[in-house]
Amino acid sequence: MNSKASKILGLFLVLTVGFIIFLARVFDVATSNRYKDITIKREIETPLRGDIITADGYQIAKSQKRYSVSFNPANVDPAKKEVFVKLLSIYSKKSESEVYSLLKGDDKIIVATDIDARDAKNFRQLSTVLDKMQVFIPKRVGGRFLRYGLEVVENEFFREYPYQDSLEPVLGYVKVEDMGGLLGLEKFYNAALIPSQKGVTFGQRDVGGNIIFNEKTKNSFRQDGMSIKLFVNLKLQKEVERILDEAKPGLLADSIMACVMDTRTGKILTIASSNRYTPYSVQQGTLANMKVDFVQYVYEPGSTIKPIIFSMLLEERRVNIGEMIDCKLGRFQLGQKTVVDEHKMGIVPAEYAIVFSSNVGMTQLALRMDSSSMLDWLKRFGFEQKSSVDLPFELVGNIPKKAQLSSEVVKGILGYGYGMRCNFMQLISAYNIFNNKGVMVTPRITSSVVIDGGAEQALPEPATRRVISENTASKIKNILIEVVEKGTGTSAKTSPLEIGGKTGTAHIAKNGIYAKAFNSSFFGFANDSSNRYTIGVLVVEPKTKHFAADTAVPIFKKIVTTMQEDGFLTKPSTLP
């Protein structure tokens, strides 16, 4: 045999022996207990609470899982240390020297904590790569050899509020322990937002500790909570919050609330408070801010009740537009109580009791009402019952009992908003009737739920009901426009819009007596040729000024101007 043939034969024998060794190695890996782990592994995937999304697409509350990454330096093969350091440095964003220092330990080392799902996925991919490269040394465990590598562990379920205190306290927050809704929208829609099922994967695991997906693997997918989408526009919300924040210090007010509602549908575009909090960062002084005062602060409405009483009189034909009444030059004796006016008028048209806010005029008009009828009308307008806005823990306030209305004093002062209590949402719902042709619409913050796959399912349309005739609603609306054109609300005028509303300045009762403290409010509407909005502003206990014309009305005006700038209402013409 020549030399060349001998070399070819030798090479063939080497390749044959090498191939036999390779096959033996594959057989060993596939059958030997050294590398095959026949144990069963169970993995649980925590489902997520649904998000809360504004009308302009911002996730104002969202859920994230947080993870940690660890490894044991004793399990790293010294021969593979360099490649391990390079790869871990890239993924962990630590310097190579930092990673080398981690390898000096002899116990579990935490590489990263509080990472999000995206980073966790990247680390899991790295773990798979390291396992395939056999960077980690197999360890004997209970008669078997297992390779323990990079561990990515789910730490906790985290609720995030990216815009901090925006939309609080209406938005609410959740418990850290179980992510159940505690307050606000988080509480009201908890059943929809809360996840329904954990994800569970059950099957054999491979040498790297990963579940083998085959016909024996059992898997149930996690079922996240549904997300909810709001009618609230975050841009407008933040702008209105800024308006309230700027007004509060100058007025030294306890709080200021404002709400903008689409008149036809009840959709709430903004529902803002000056008293907010950032979830999980609540300081002792801001605990009171967690109460949703739109439905939990009940107060005497004062003069804002006058158009409502007047509409009852119109419906029962107990008063006529243009009918002359005597306002007694602003002073009227009602039993032992003296009723006084800021504007001292004599004989004037009945509607001037609203336009110039005459307590004397409204007292006399209220006395014309039958007690039972008066109470029935107040209930028809939604008082002493829930407004049904989608917020929890609503307080309904109270109206006098029929027996109490047998007193002329009780009935008379009810005509200008004392002797009853209501909440903000009840009052804005009542005013919406005048701008909506006599029909009441339930106010609503949430538009739809977002189910699996991202499909939106609109919530049922709220019930509507006629409260007063279209004719009466039109008359009251015109009176409210007069209030702005020449009465107590003139500073609300905004060209080229149709603006109407009613001021209210009411004493606050403390310890059973009326103190020198006031709530100031302005409830009304702003319309153009295409849009109709009902808007309410309540200033609680302002101390530098207390008349609504000086407190609530300027805030109303700024909100309307902002809505013009943002395209919700027509801007003034720039033409000469």
C-alpha positions as CSV (number, residue, x, y, z in Angstrom):
1,M,0.0,0.0,0.0
2,N,1.5,3.3,-1.0
3,S,1.9,6.2,1.3
4,K,-1.0,8.2,-0.2
5,A,-3.5,5.3,0.3
6,S,-2.3,4.8,3.8
7,K,-3.0,8.4,4.7
8,I,-6.5,8.2,3.2
9,L,-7.3,5.0,5.1
10,G,-6.0,6.6,8.3
11,L,-8.1,9.6,7.8
12,F,-11.2,7.5,7.1
13,L,-10.6,5.5,10.3
14,V,-10.2,8.7,12.4
15,L,-13.5,10.1,11.0
16,T,-15.2,6.8,11.5
17,V,-14.1,6.5,15.1
18,G,-15.0,10.2,15.7
19,F,-18.5,9.6,14.3
20,I,-19.0,6.6,16.5
21,I,-17.9,8.6,19.6
22,F,-20.3,11.4,18.5
23,L,-23.2,8.9,18.3
24,A,-22.3,7.4,21.6
25,R,-22.3,10.9,23.1
26,V,-25.7,11.7,21.7
27,F,-27.0,8.4,23.0
28,D,-25.5,9.2,26.4
29,V,-27.1,12.6,26.5
30,A,-30.4,11.3,25.4
31,T,-30.5,8.3,27.8
32,S,-28.2,8.9,30.7
33,N,-29.6,10.1,34.1
34,R,-26.7,12.4,34.3
35,Y,-28.3,14.9,32.0
36,K,-31.9,13.9,31.6
37,D,-34.2,15.3,34.3
38,I,-37.4,13.4,34.5
39,T,-38.9,15.6,37.2
40,I,-42.0,17.6,36.6
41,K,-42.0,21.4,36.7
42,R,-44.9,23.7,37.3
43,E,-44.7,27.4,36.3
44,I,-47.3,30.0,37.3
45,E,-47.7,33.2,35.3
46,T,-49.4,36.0,37.2
47,P,-52.1,37.7,35.2
48,L,-52.3,41.5,35.0
49,R,-54.9,43.9,36.1
50,G,-56.5,45.9,33.2
51,D,-55.3,49.3,32.2
52,I,-57.3,52.6,32.5
53,I,-57.0,54.6,29.2
54,T,-58.1,58.1,28.5
55,A,-60.0,59.2,25.4
56,D,-56.8,60.5,23.8
57,G,-55.1,57.2,24.3
58,Y,-53.0,57.6,27.4
59,Q,-52.6,54.7,29.9
60,I,-53.3,56.7,33.1
61,A,-53.2,53.5,35.2
62,K,-51.4,50.4,34.0
63,S,-50.0,47.1,35.4
64,Q,-46.5,45.7,35.1
65,K,-44.8,42.6,36.5
66,R,-41.4,43.2,38.1
67,Y,-38.6,40.6,38.0
68,S,-35.2,39.9,39.5
69,V,-32.3,38.0,37.9
70,S,-29.8,36.0,39.8
71,F,-27.1,33.3,39.5
72,N,-24.7,31.3,41.7
73,P,-21.0,32.0,40.8
74,A,-20.0,28.5,41.9
75,N,-22.0,27.1,39.0
76,V,-20.1,29.0,36.3
77,D,-17.5,26.9,34.4
78,P,-14.1,28.6,34.9
79,A,-13.3,27.8,31.3
80,K,-16.4,29.7,30.1
81,K,-16.0,32.6,32.5
82,E,-14.9,35.1,29.9
83,V,-17.8,34.6,27.6
84,F,-20.2,34.6,30.5
85,V,-18.9,38.0,31.7
86,K,-19.1,39.5,28.2
87,L,-22.7,38.4,27.6
88,L,-24.0,39.3,31.1
89,S,-22.3,42.7,30.9
90,I,-24.2,43.4,27.7
91,Y,-27.6,42.3,29.0
92,S,-27.3,43.8,32.5
93,K,-25.7,47.0,31.4
94,K,-23.0,46.5,34.0
95,S,-19.3,46.9,33.2
96,E,-17.2,43.7,32.7
97,S,-15.2,44.6,35.9
98,E,-18.5,44.8,37.8
99,V,-19.5,41.3,36.6
100,Y,-16.1,39.9,37.4
101,S,-16.5,41.2,40.9
102,L,-19.9,39.4,41.2
103,L,-18.1,36.1,40.4
104,K,-16.0,36.4,43.6
105,G,-19.0,35.4,45.7
106,D,-19.9,31.9,46.7
107,D,-23.6,32.3,47.1
108,K,-26.6,33.4,45.0
109,I,-25.9,36.8,43.5
110,I,-28.7,39.2,42.4
111,V,-27.8,40.7,39.1
112,A,-30.8,42.9,38.6
113,T,-34.0,43.7,40.5
114,D,-37.2,45.5,39.7
115,I,-36.9,45.0,35.9
116,D,-39.9,45.0,33.6
117,A,-41.3,42.2,31.4
118,R,-39.3,43.2,28.3
119,D,-35.9,43.0,30.2
120,A,-37.0,39.8,31.8
121,K,-37.7,38.3,28.4
122,N,-34.2,39.3,27.3
123,F,-32.6,37.7,30.3
124,R,-34.5,34.5,29.7
125,Q,-33.2,34.5,26.1
126,L,-29.7,35.0,27.5
127,S,-30.2,32.1,30.0
128,T,-31.1,29.8,27.0
129,V,-28.0,30.8,25.1
130,L,-25.8,30.3,28.2
131,D,-27.4,26.9,28.7
132,K,-26.7,25.8,25.1
133,M,-23.1,26.9,25.5
134,Q,-22.9,24.8,28.7
135,V,-21.5,27.8,30.6
136,F,-22.9,26.4,33.9
137,I,-21.5,23.2,35.5
138,P,-24.0,20.4,36.1
139,K,-24.6,19.6,39.8
140,R,-25.6,16.3,41.3
141,V,-29.1,16.6,42.9
142,G,-30.8,13.5,44.3
143,G,-29.0,11.1,42.0
144,R,-29.4,13.3,39.0
145,F,-27.3,16.0,37.4
146,L,-28.9,19.4,36.9
147,R,-27.5,22.6,35.4
148,Y,-28.6,25.6,37.4
149,G,-27.9,28.8,35.5
150,L,-29.4,32.3,35.2
151,E,-32.6,32.5,37.1
152,V,-35.3,35.0,36.2
153,V,-37.9,35.2,38.9
154,E,-41.2,37.1,39.0
155,N,-41.2,39.4,42.0
156,E,-44.4,41.3,42.2
157,F,-47.3,42.8,40.3
158,F,-46.9,46.6,40.2
159,R,-49.6,49.2,39.5
160,E,-48.2,52.3,37.9
161,Y,-49.8,55.7,37.6
162,P,-47.5,57.4,35.0
163,Y,-49.2,60.8,35.3
164,Q,-48.9,60.9,39.0
165,D,-51.8,62.9,40.5
166,S,-53.7,63.6,37.3
167,L,-57.4,62.7,37.5
168,E,-57.1,62.0,41.2
169,P,-59.0,61.4,43.4
170,V,-61.5,60.2,40.7
171,L,-59.0,57.6,39.4
172,G,-58.4,56.0,42.8
173,Y,-55.8,53.4,43.4
174,V,-55.4,49.7,44.3
175,K,-54.2,47.7,47.3
176,V,-50.5,46.7,47.1
177,E,-51.3,43.3,48.6
178,D,-53.7,41.9,46.0
179,M,-54.2,44.8,43.5
180,G,-57.9,45.1,44.3
181,G,-59.4,48.5,43.7
182,L,-59.9,50.6,46.8
183,L,-61.2,54.0,45.6
184,G,-62.5,55.9,42.6
185,L,-62.7,54.2,39.2
186,E,-60.3,51.5,40.3
187,K,-63.0,50.5,42.9
188,F,-66.1,51.0,40.8
189,Y,-64.8,48.9,37.9
190,N,-62.8,46.4,40.0
191,A,-64.8,43.4,38.7
192,A,-63.9,44.2,35.2
193,L,-60.3,45.3,35.8
194,I,-59.2,42.5,38.1
195,P,-57.7,39.4,36.4
196,S,-59.7,36.2,36.4
197,Q,-57.1,33.4,36.0
198,K,-53.5,32.6,36.5
199,G,-51.5,31.0,33.7
200,V,-50.2,27.5,34.7
201,T,-47.8,25.4,32.6
202,F,-47.2,21.8,33.9
203,G,-44.7,19.4,32.3
204,Q,-41.3,17.7,32.2
205,R,-38.3,19.9,32.4
206,D,-35.0,19.7,30.5
207,V,-31.4,19.8,31.7
208,G,-31.6,23.6,31.9
209,G,-34.6,23.5,34.1
210,N,-37.0,24.7,31.2
211,I,-40.3,23.0,30.6
212,I,-40.4,20.7,27.5
213,F,-43.4,21.5,25.4
214,N,-44.8,18.3,24.0
215,E,-48.0,16.3,24.0
216,K,-47.7,15.7,27.7
217,T,-47.4,19.4,28.6
218,K,-50.5,20.9,30.2
219,N,-51.0,24.6,29.8
220,S,-53.7,27.0,30.8
221,F,-53.3,30.6,29.6
222,R,-53.5,33.5,32.0
223,Q,-56.6,35.7,31.7
224,D,-55.8,39.4,32.3
225,G,-58.4,41.8,33.5
226,M,-60.2,43.9,31.0
227,S,-59.0,47.5,30.4
228,I,-61.4,50.4,30.5
229,K,-61.4,53.5,28.3
230,L,-62.6,56.9,29.5
231,F,-64.3,59.8,27.9
232,V,-61.9,62.0,29.8
233,N,-59.4,63.8,27.6
234,L,-56.0,63.9,29.5
235,K,-54.7,67.0,27.8
236,L,-57.9,69.0,28.8
237,Q,-57.8,67.4,32.2
238,K,-54.3,68.5,33.0
239,E,-55.1,72.0,31.7
240,V,-58.1,72.4,33.9
241,E,-56.2,71.0,36.9
242,R,-53.6,73.7,36.2
243,I,-56.3,76.4,36.2
244,L,-57.6,75.2,39.6
245,D,-54.1,74.9,41.0
246,E,-53.4,78.5,40.0
247,A,-56.6,79.8,41.4
248,K,-56.6,78.1,44.8
249,P,-53.7,80.0,46.5
250,G,-55.1,83.4,45.6
251,L,-58.5,82.5,47.0
252,L,-57.1,80.6,50.0
253,A,-59.8,78.0,49.2
254,D,-60.1,74.6,50.9
255,S,-60.6,73.1,47.4
256,I,-61.9,73.7,43.9
257,M,-63.8,71.3,41.7
258,A,-64.7,71.6,38.1
259,C,-66.4,69.3,35.6
260,V,-67.2,69.5,31.9
261,M,-70.0,67.2,30.5
262,D,-71.3,66.7,27.0
263,T,-74.9,67.9,27.3
264,R,-76.4,65.4,24.9
265,T,-74.7,62.2,26.0
266,G,-73.5,62.8,29.6
267,K,-69.9,62.0,28.6
268,I,-67.5,63.6,31.0
269,L,-64.5,65.3,29.3
270,T,-62.9,66.5,32.5
271,I,-63.5,66.1,36.2
272,A,-60.8,68.0,38.0
273,S,-60.0,68.8,41.6
274,S,-57.4,71.1,43.1
275,N,-57.0,68.5,45.9
276,R,-55.2,65.5,44.5
277,Y,-52.7,62.9,45.6
278,T,-50.1,60.6,44.0
279,P,-50.9,56.9,44.7
280,Y,-48.4,55.3,47.0
281,S,-46.9,58.7,47.8
282,V,-49.6,60.0,50.1
283,Q,-48.4,62.3,52.8
284,Q,-50.2,62.8,56.1
285,G,-51.5,66.2,55.0
286,T,-53.1,64.9,51.8
287,L,-55.1,62.0,53.2
288,A,-58.3,64.1,53.0
289,N,-57.6,64.4,49.2
290,M,-58.4,60.8,48.7
291,K,-62.1,61.4,49.2
292,V,-63.9,61.9,45.9
293,D,-65.7,65.1,46.8
294,F,-67.7,65.2,43.6
295,V,-69.9,62.6,45.1
296,Q,-68.9,62.6,48.8
297,Y,-69.0,66.3,49.7
298,V,-72.6,67.3,50.4
299,Y,-73.5,71.0,50.8
300,E,-76.3,73.5,50.7
301,P,-76.4,74.7,47.0
302,G,-77.5,78.3,47.7
303,S,-78.6,80.4,44.8
304,T,-77.8,77.7,42.2
305,I,-81.1,76.1,43.2
306,K,-83.1,79.1,42.1
307,P,-83.5,78.1,38.4
308,I,-84.6,74.6,39.5
309,I,-87.3,76.0,41.8
310,F,-88.4,78.5,39.1
311,S,-88.8,75.7,36.6
312,M,-91.1,73.9,38.9
313,L,-93.2,77.1,39.2
314,L,-93.3,77.4,35.4
315,E,-94.3,73.7,35.0
316,E,-97.2,74.2,37.5
317,R,-98.2,77.6,36.0
318,R,-97.6,79.3,39.3
319,V,-95.5,82.0,37.7
320,N,-95.1,83.5,34.2
321,I,-92.2,85.0,32.4
322,G,-92.5,88.8,32.6
323,E,-94.9,88.6,35.6
324,M,-94.0,91.5,38.0
325,I,-93.0,90.7,41.6
326,D,-92.0,92.9,44.5
327,C,-88.5,92.3,45.8
328,K,-89.2,94.7,48.7
329,L,-86.0,96.7,48.2
330,G,-84.0,93.7,49.3
331,R,-85.5,93.0,52.7
332,F,-88.4,90.7,53.6
333,Q,-89.6,89.4,56.9
334,L,-90.3,85.7,56.9
335,G,-91.7,84.8,60.3
336,Q,-88.8,85.6,62.7
337,K,-86.2,85.4,59.9
338,T,-85.2,88.4,57.8
339,V,-84.4,87.6,54.2
340,V,-82.0,90.1,52.6
341,D,-80.5,90.7,49.1
342,E,-77.2,92.1,47.8
343,H,-79.1,93.7,44.9
344,K,-81.8,95.9,46.4
345,M,-84.7,95.7,43.8
346,G,-88.3,96.8,43.9
347,I,-91.0,95.7,41.5
348,V,-89.3,93.7,38.7
349,P,-90.1,90.8,36.3
350,A,-90.1,87.5,38.1
351,E,-87.1,86.1,36.2
352,Y,-85.0,88.9,37.7
353,A,-85.0,86.8,40.9
354,I,-82.6,84.6,39.0
355,V,-80.8,87.1,36.8
356,F,-79.9,89.3,39.8
357,S,-80.1,86.5,42.4
358,S,-82.9,87.9,44.7
359,N,-83.4,85.8,47.8
360,V,-86.5,88.0,48.6
361,G,-88.1,87.3,45.2
362,M,-87.4,83.5,45.3
363,T,-88.7,83.2,48.9
364,Q,-92.0,84.6,47.8
365,L,-92.2,82.5,44.7
366,A,-91.3,79.3,46.6
367,L,-94.2,79.9,49.0
368,R,-96.5,79.5,46.1
369,M,-95.6,75.8,45.8
370,D,-97.5,72.9,47.4
371,S,-95.2,71.1,49.8
372,S,-95.8,67.6,48.3
373,S,-95.4,68.8,44.8
374,M,-92.2,70.7,45.7
375,L,-90.6,67.5,47.2
376,D,-91.7,65.4,44.2
377,W,-90.1,67.9,41.8
378,L,-86.8,67.9,43.7
379,K,-86.7,64.2,43.5
380,R,-87.5,64.3,39.8
381,F,-84.5,66.6,39.4
382,G,-82.4,63.8,41.1
383,F,-81.9,65.2,44.6
384,E,-81.8,62.8,47.6
385,Q,-80.8,60.0,45.2
386,K,-77.6,58.9,43.5
387,S,-76.6,60.7,40.3
388,S,-75.5,57.2,39.1
389,V,-72.1,58.6,37.8
390,D,-69.6,55.7,37.8
391,L,-68.0,56.5,41.1
392,P,-68.4,54.5,44.4
393,F,-69.5,55.6,47.8
394,E,-71.8,58.4,46.6
395,L,-73.6,60.4,49.3
396,V,-77.1,61.6,48.3
397,G,-77.6,64.5,50.7
398,N,-81.1,65.3,51.9
399,I,-84.2,67.4,51.2
400,P,-86.7,68.5,53.8
401,K,-89.5,66.2,54.9
402,K,-93.1,67.0,54.0
403,A,-93.9,67.9,57.6
404,Q,-91.0,70.4,57.7
405,L,-92.3,72.2,54.6
406,S,-95.4,73.1,56.5
407,S,-93.2,75.8,58.0
408,E,-93.1,78.8,55.7
409,V,-89.6,79.5,56.9
410,V,-88.4,76.1,55.7
411,K,-90.2,76.4,52.4
412,G,-89.1,80.0,51.8
413,I,-85.4,79.4,52.4
414,L,-85.5,76.3,50.3
415,G,-86.3,78.7,47.4
416,Y,-82.8,80.1,47.6
417,G,-81.0,76.8,48.4
418,Y,-80.9,76.4,52.2
419,G,-82.4,73.5,54.2
420,M,-81.3,70.9,51.7
421,R,-78.0,69.3,50.8
422,C,-76.7,67.8,47.5
423,N,-73.5,66.8,45.9
424,F,-71.7,68.3,42.9
425,M,-72.7,65.6,40.4
426,Q,-76.4,65.9,41.4
427,L,-76.3,69.6,40.7
428,I,-74.5,69.4,37.3
429,S,-76.9,66.7,36.2
430,A,-79.8,69.0,37.1
431,Y,-78.4,71.9,35.2
432,N,-77.8,69.7,32.2
433,I,-81.6,69.3,31.9
434,F,-81.9,73.0,30.9
435,N,-79.3,72.7,28.2
436,N,-80.8,69.4,26.9
437,K,-84.4,70.4,26.2
438,G,-85.7,69.2,29.5
439,V,-84.2,65.7,29.4
440,M,-82.0,64.3,32.2
441,V,-78.9,62.2,31.1
442,T,-76.8,60.1,33.5
443,P,-73.2,61.5,33.7
444,R,-70.6,58.9,32.9
445,I,-66.8,58.9,32.9
446,T,-66.2,55.5,31.2
447,S,-67.0,54.7,27.6
448,S,-66.0,51.1,27.0
449,V,-64.2,48.0,28.2
450,V,-61.3,46.6,26.1
451,I,-61.5,42.8,26.0
452,D,-58.9,40.2,24.8
453,G,-57.4,41.0,21.5
454,G,-58.0,44.8,21.9
455,A,-61.6,44.9,20.8
456,E,-63.6,47.6,22.4
457,Q,-67.0,46.9,23.8
458,A,-69.1,50.0,24.5
459,L,-70.8,50.3,27.8
460,P,-74.6,50.4,27.7
461,E,-76.1,53.8,26.9
462,P,-77.3,55.4,30.1
463,A,-81.0,55.9,30.7
464,T,-82.6,59.2,29.9
465,R,-85.8,60.7,31.1
466,R,-87.8,63.8,30.6
467,V,-88.0,66.0,33.7
468,I,-89.6,69.2,32.4
469,S,-91.1,70.2,29.1
470,E,-88.9,71.5,26.3
471,N,-90.7,74.8,26.5
472,T,-89.9,75.2,30.2
473,A,-86.3,74.2,29.6
474,S,-86.0,76.8,26.9
475,K,-87.3,79.5,29.2
476,I,-84.9,78.7,32.0
477,K,-82.0,78.5,29.5
478,N,-82.8,82.0,28.2
479,I,-82.9,83.2,31.8
480,L,-79.5,81.7,32.5
481,I,-78.2,83.5,29.3
482,E,-79.5,86.7,30.8
483,V,-77.6,86.0,34.0
484,V,-74.4,86.2,31.9
485,E,-75.5,89.0,29.6
486,K,-76.6,91.4,32.4
487,G,-76.8,89.7,35.8
488,T,-74.4,88.2,38.3
489,G,-72.4,86.2,35.8
490,T,-71.3,88.8,33.3
491,S,-67.6,87.9,33.5
492,A,-68.4,84.5,32.0
493,K,-69.2,86.0,28.6
494,T,-67.1,84.4,25.9
495,S,-67.4,85.3,22.2
496,P,-68.8,83.8,20.0
497,L,-70.3,81.2,22.3
498,E,-73.8,80.9,23.9
499,I,-73.0,81.1,27.6
500,G,-75.5,80.8,30.4
501,G,-75.4,79.9,34.1
502,K,-76.2,80.8,37.7
503,T,-74.0,82.0,40.5
504,G,-74.3,80.6,44.0
505,T,-72.8,81.9,47.2
506,A,-73.9,80.0,50.2
507,H,-73.1,80.2,53.9
508,I,-71.7,77.0,55.4
509,A,-73.2,75.7,58.6
510,K,-70.7,74.7,61.3
511,N,-71.7,73.2,64.6
512,G,-75.4,74.0,63.9
513,I,-74.9,77.7,63.1
514,Y,-74.1,79.5,59.9
515,A,-70.4,80.7,60.1
516,K,-68.7,83.4,58.2
517,A,-67.6,80.8,55.6
518,F,-69.0,80.2,52.1
519,N,-69.2,77.9,49.2
520,S,-69.1,79.7,45.9
521,S,-70.2,78.1,42.6
522,F,-71.2,78.6,39.0
523,F,-73.1,76.0,37.1
524,G,-74.1,76.6,33.5
525,F,-73.3,75.8,29.8
526,A,-71.2,76.8,26.9
527,N,-72.5,76.1,23.4
528,D,-71.6,76.7,19.8
529,S,-73.4,75.6,16.6
530,S,-72.2,72.0,16.9
531,N,-71.4,71.4,20.5
532,R,-73.2,71.8,23.9
533,Y,-71.4,71.4,27.2
534,T,-72.6,71.7,30.7
535,I,-69.9,73.0,33.1
536,G,-69.8,73.3,36.9
537,V,-67.3,75.0,39.2
538,L,-67.4,74.8,43.0
539,V,-65.0,76.7,45.2
540,V,-65.1,75.4,48.8
541,E,-64.5,78.0,51.5
542,P,-62.6,80.7,49.7
543,K,-61.2,83.2,52.3
544,T,-60.0,86.2,50.3
545,K,-63.2,86.6,48.3
546,H,-66.5,84.8,48.6
547,F,-68.9,86.0,46.0
548,A,-69.2,83.5,43.1
549,A,-68.9,86.3,40.6
550,D,-65.3,86.9,41.9
551,T,-64.3,83.2,42.5
552,A,-66.1,80.5,40.5
553,V,-67.1,82.6,37.4
554,P,-63.5,83.6,36.4
555,I,-62.5,79.9,36.7
556,F,-65.5,78.9,34.5
557,K,-64.4,81.5,31.9
558,K,-60.8,80.2,31.8
559,I,-62.1,76.6,31.3
560,V,-64.3,77.7,28.4
561,T,-61.4,79.6,26.8
562,T,-59.1,76.6,27.2
563,M,-61.8,74.4,25.5
564,Q,-61.8,76.9,22.6
565,E,-58.0,76.7,22.3
566,D,-58.2,72.9,22.3
567,G,-60.9,72.8,19.6
568,F,-63.8,71.6,21.7
569,L,-65.6,74.9,21.1
570,T,-65.5,77.6,18.4
571,K,-62.8,80.2,18.7
572,P,-63.5,83.9,18.3
573,S,-63.2,85.1,14.7
574,T,-59.8,86.7,13.8
575,L,-61.4,88.5,10.9
576,P,-61.5,92.4,11.2
